[in-house]
Amino acid sequence: MANNIEISSNTLPFGLQLTGTFKIVEGTSTAGSENVLDTSDPNDTKSNFLIQKDQDFTIRCDWNVYGEFAPFLSGGSWRCQSYFDQIGKGEFIPQINPVAPVIDQGIDGGHYQQDLTIPHGTMEPGTYRVAASMQYIDSDGKPAPITVFEDIGFVNVYDENSSFI
């Protein structure tokens, strides 16, 4: 499942438009479990949002920049970040909130992609609300007022070797 993002020119400067998707890409089980869905094939866009504790997974940020303002973004970068809020336990778990920069090419129609990978074993079993953001950082390293937030949804991390009984 991919969450489409689209920000109209009314909310961004000078007719700038961003379109794209945030999605969860699941890796294979590191313990060899056959019950784990693997969505790492680029043609497969569906995650069941059930993550085995021994499974890597990625928040894939994929977007395009359009408009007459796009060339003015050249030399700056996009700061992509993911957030995890464990339901019933804690609101912020900094060790699993990856951040990654992507340099803007300043091209109208420029395409960008950044993967934020969460290594297996990092998250304890439980239900998490997942969100992602992108913010433009100018060439001087200062944040600009161009930001996207996306609520990706809930994921359930589980350990098939544990029991609720």
N, C-alpha and C positions, 0 to 999 in steps of 0.2 A: 504494500500500500504506500503510495507516495502522496504527500500533501503538497498541492500546488500553491505557489505564492504568486501574487500579482499585485503590484502597487501602481495605482494610476498616476498619471502626470500631475494630478491635482495635489498630491501629497508629497511630491518630490520637486526639487528645484529645476527650473528651466526645461520642463518637459522630459526629464529623465524618467525612464521606465525600467523596472526590474521584473523579470518573470523567471520562474524556475520551480524546483521541487526540493523538498527535504524528505528523505526516506530512510528507513532502517534496512540495512543489508546484513543478513546473518551469515556467519562463517560456519565451517564444519565443527563438529564436536571434537575436541582434542583428546577425549577419552575413547573415541571411536564409536560412540552411541549411534545406532541406526535410526533412533526415534527423533533425531534432531533435523529440522528443516534447514537446508543450505540454500540461501538465496544469493550467493556470490556471483552467479551467472548474470552478466549485465543485461540480458534479455528478460530476466525474471524480476518483476517489480513487486512481488508480494511477500510480505512478512506476516506470520501469524501472531507476532508480538509476544511469543513465548520463547524466552531465551534460557537455554540450559546453562548452568553456572560454569561449565567447562567449555563454553562456546564464545569465541570472539564475535563482536558485532560492531557495526559501523553506522554512524549517522552520515549519510551522503548528502552534501549540499551541492546542488547543480543549478546554475543560474546564468541568465543572459542580461546584458546591460544595453539599452537602446536609448536613442535620443541625441539631440544636438549638443547636450551637455556632456555626453560620454567622453569626448576627447579631453575634457578638462580634468578627468579623473586619473589620467596617465601619471604614473609615478607614485600614486597612493596605493593603498592595499585594502583588502576586505578582511576583517577579523571575524572568523567563524567560531562559534562556541556552542557547546551543548550543555544542558542542565538536567539534573536528575533529582526529583523530589520523592523520597521513599514515603509511601503512604503509611501513616501511623508511627513512623520512627523519627525522621529528621527532614528538615527542609533543604539542607545544603550539605553536599558531600564533595568537598573540593578535590579530593584525589581522583575522582572519576569525571570531572568536567573538562574535557579536552578543549584546547584553544588552538587555532591554526590560522596563520596569515596567508593571503593570496594576493599577489601583485596585480593591480589593474593595468591593462594594456592601453587603455584610452581609446578603444575602438567601438564605434557604433555597431551594435550587434555582437560584441565580444562575448564569448562563452567561457565560463569558469566552473571548476569543480573542485571540491575539497572534501576529503574523507576525514571524519573524526572517529578514530577507532578506540573502542573500549576493550582492553584485553580480557581474556577469559580469567575467571577467578577474582576479578576486581570487585564485582557486586555480590552482595549477600542475597540469598533468596528473599523474595518479597515483590510487591507491586510498586512500580515507579511511574510517576508522570514525567514524560520526556518533552523538553522544549529545545529549540535551537534559535540562535540569533546570528545576524551578520551586521557589522557596522563598518562603514567606510572610515579609514584612517588616512588623513592627507599626507603629502610627501614630507612634511615636517614631523610626522609621527603623532599629530593631534587628531582626536576624534572629531568627525564632522557630523552634522545632523541628518545623516542618511543611514537609517537603521531598519532592519526587518526582524520581526519576531514570529516564530511559528510554534504552535502547540502541536506536537507530533502525536501525542496521545499516551496511552498507558501501555507499559510492557510488564510482563510477569517473568521474573527470574526464578528459576527453580533448580533443585538438585534432585535428580532422579534416584539418588542413593539414600535420600533421607525419607523419613516417614512422619506422617502427622498423627499416627496412632500412639 
